[in-house]
Amino acid sequence: MNQLTLIELGQGEKGRVFGFEGGQGLINKLNAMGIRQGKEITKISDSFLGGPVTVQVDNIKVAIGHGMSAKIIMEVDK
């Protein structure tokens, strides 16, 4: 398994949330969006020019800011 940030994950790829590079405030915001350690995420669209990244968690699509996306560590099979 490889680890990379959500930003580095390719469009349409799936991965499992491994961890976060941030404090409790970031973790609380992501948890409120359904993004928790161990959850499988599918990246729907890339960020353009520092814009948000759209992902699917369970059956919900969520837009995450570029900065927050760079702090989400994913595990992917490659």
CORJOWO-V492621 format. One record per backbone hydrogen bond with DSSP energy under -1.0 kcal/mol. NH is the residue of the N-H (numbers start at 0). CO is the residue of the C=O. E is the energy in kcal/mol with one decimal. If there is no record, write none. Layout:
NH_CO_E, NH_CO_E
This chain:
1_75_-2.9, 3_73_-1.9, 5_68_-1.0, 5_71_-1.7, 11_42_-3.2, 12_9_-2.2, 14_40_-2.2, 15_74_-2.5, 16_38_-2.7, 17_72_-3.1, 18_72_-1.5, 20_70_-2.7, 26_22_-2.0, 27_23_-2.6, 28_24_-2.0, 29_25_-2.4, 30_26_-2.6, 31_27_-1.9, 33_30_-1.4, 34_29_-2.7, 37_16_-2.9, 38_35_-2.1, 40_14_-3.2, 41_55_-2.0, 42_12_-2.5, 43_53_-2.4, 44_53_-1.8, 50_47_-1.0, 52_63_-3.2, 53_44_-1.2, 54_61_-2.9, 55_41_-2.7, 56_59_-2.8, 59_56_-2.3, 61_54_-2.8, 63_52_-3.2, 68_64_-2.6, 69_65_-1.7, 70_67_-1.5, 71_68_-1.2, 72_18_-2.6, 73_3_-3.9, 74_15_-2.7, 75_1_-2.7
